[in-house]
Amino acid sequence: MPRPEVLDQIQTAEDEADDIVAEAEAERDDRIAEARERAEEIRAEAEAEARELKEQRLAEAREEIEDGREAILEEGRQQREAVAEDASEREDDAVEFVLDIFEEAVHAQT
């Protein structure tokens, strides 16, 4: 084979190799870009799920606090009613006691 043909074949092979390398680098860059996009999508989905879970837990905590608050308020209402009922039952005794003291004071002055 004459020398110029060999050189042409070598040049053609080098050009083909350069094309293959360039194509592989472009494919690599595309895959890296796709991987970065997918990673960003996964991160965004994870953040959205975390926000949703946070809101759900906050709502559950608020509901639990509200239930506890209502239970405390109901207990307070019941205690208030019990105290009011007890005071009402003792009202006659208290009035009688005050009248007795008043009468004793009036008799002591006369």
C-alpha positions in Angstrom: 0.0 0.0 0.0 1.4 3.4 -1.0 2.4 5.7 1.8 -0.1 8.5 1.0 -3.0 6.0 1.2 -1.8 4.8 4.6 -1.6 8.3 5.8 -5.1 9.0 4.5 -6.4 5.9 6.3 -4.7 7.0 9.5 -6.1 10.4 9.1 -9.6 9.0 8.5 -9.3 6.7 11.5 -8.1 9.6 13.7 -11.1 11.7 12.4 -13.5 8.9 13.1 -11.9 8.4 16.6 -12.3 12.2 17.2 -15.9 12.0 16.1 -16.5 9.0 18.4 -14.9 10.8 21.4 -16.9 14.0 20.6 -20.1 12.0 20.4 -19.3 10.2 23.7 -18.5 13.5 25.4 -21.8 15.0 24.2 -23.7 12.0 25.3 -22.0 12.2 28.7 -22.9 15.8 29.0 -26.5 15.1 28.1 -26.7 12.3 30.7 -25.2 14.5 33.3 -27.7 17.3 32.5 -30.6 14.7 32.7 -29.3 13.4 36.0 -29.1 16.9 37.4 -32.6 17.7 36.3 -33.9 14.4 37.8 -32.0 15.2 41.0 -33.7 18.6 41.1 -37.1 17.0 40.6 -36.5 14.5 43.4 -35.3 17.3 45.7 -38.4 19.4 44.9 -40.7 16.5 45.4 -39.0 15.7 48.8 -39.4 19.3 49.9 -43.0 19.3 48.9 -43.6 16.1 50.8 -41.8 17.5 53.8 -43.9 20.7 53.8 -47.1 18.6 53.5 -46.0 16.3 56.3 -45.1 19.4 58.4 -48.5 20.9 57.8 -50.3 17.7 58.6 -48.4 17.3 61.9 -49.1 20.9 62.8 -52.8 20.4 62.1 -52.8 17.3 64.2 -51.0 19.0 67.0 -53.4 22.0 66.9 -56.3 19.6 67.0 -54.9 17.8 69.9 -54.2 21.1 71.7 -57.8 22.3 71.0 -59.2 19.0 72.3 -57.1 19.4 75.5 -58.2 23.0 75.8 -61.9 22.1 75.4 -61.5 19.3 78.0 -59.9 21.8 80.4 -62.6 24.4 79.8 -65.3 21.8 80.3 -63.7 20.7 83.6 -63.6 24.3 84.6 -67.3 24.8 83.8 -68.2 21.7 85.8 -66.2 22.9 88.8 -67.7 26.4 88.5 -71.2 24.9 88.5 -70.3 22.7 91.5 -69.0 25.7 93.4 -72.1 27.8 92.4 -74.4 24.9 93.5 -72.5 24.5 96.8 -72.7 28.3 97.4 -76.4 28.3 96.6 -77.0 25.5 99.1 -75.1 27.4 101.8 -76.7 30.8 101.0 -79.6 30.3 103.5 -77.1 29.2 106.2 -74.9 32.3 105.4 -77.9 34.6 105.6 -79.1 33.1 108.9 -75.5 33.3 110.3 -75.3 37.0 109.3 -78.7 37.7 110.8 -77.7 36.0 114.0 -74.6 38.1 114.3 -76.5 41.2 113.5 -79.2 40.4 116.1 -76.5 39.7 118.7 -74.9 43.1 117.9 -78.2 44.9 118.2 -79.0 43.1 121.5 -75.6 43.9 122.8 -76.1 47.6 122.1 -79.4 47.7 123.9 
